[in-house]
Amino acid sequence: MSTATLSAPAAAVSTALMLTENWLNTVFPQDLYSVARAPGDDPAHLPALVVSRIGADDVPVLVVAVTDEPVTAATGERTGAYAAHGAREVWVLEVRARLLHTFRGPQPDPTAPHGYSFSQVRAHPQYALVSPLAAELHLAQVVNLLPW
């Protein structure tokens, strides 16, 4: 029986994904929302969690992507793809920098690769309090979504 070991960055991303998934499962009632890992077959996409309202045609209310790489303009372009699929909000958790980037206010954008972009983009440091738009009463400190 062989055991695959993850590199330190991959382990950190995996841990952040698990911590965030656990928190989302406590925030969003399971009888109203689905919290699921997005399929990870495409290497161009970051590991992600998708929160959808049950019975609402699987339109995501929140997508959380986790990365160990710096957030770049390409990351912003990828968030536009989520907006094109109806996501109201996207979070990108940058593990190494210990930042949470929030993308809110999807809007049509003819200059964006996927036809959509977000009007509000913010970077939150590790001690900031954040909450999803769909569950504004539930605050999380960014550091609690990060490993170590």
C-alpha positions, 0 to 999 in steps of 0.5 A, a space after each residue: 500500500 503506497 501513501 502519496 505525500 503532498 508537497 508543503 504548498 499542496 498540503 497547505 492548499 488542501 488544509 485551507 480548502 478543508 478548513 474553509 469547507 468546514 466553516 461553510 458547512 456550519 454557515 449555510 444550512 444543509 437543508 437550503 444550501 449545497 457546499 461542494 468541491 468543484 471538479 478539479 480535472 482542469 489544471 487551469 482552475 484552482 481547487 474550489 468550493 461552490 455554495 449553491 442554493 438547493 433547487 435554484 438551478 445550481 446557480 452559485 451564491 459563493 465560489 471559494 478558490 484556494 491557491 498558493 500562488 499570488 493573485 494576478 490579473 489571470 485570477 481576475 479573469 478566471 473569476 469572470 468565468 464564475 460570474 458568467 455562470 451566475 456567481 454573485 461572489 467569489 473568494 480567492 484564498 491566497 495561502 502563502 500571502 495569508 490574504 483573502 481576495 473578495 470579488 463582488 458585484 458581477 457585471 457584464 463587461 464586453 472587454 473581459 474574456 468571459 464577458 463578465 467582471 466584478 465591480 468590487 475587488 478587495 484584499 483582506 489581511 489575515 486578521 480581517 473579519 469577512 462574511 459571505 453576502 448570502 450569510 452576512 451575520 456569519 463572520 470569519 476571521 481570515 486566519 481561521 481559514 488558513 493552515 498553521 
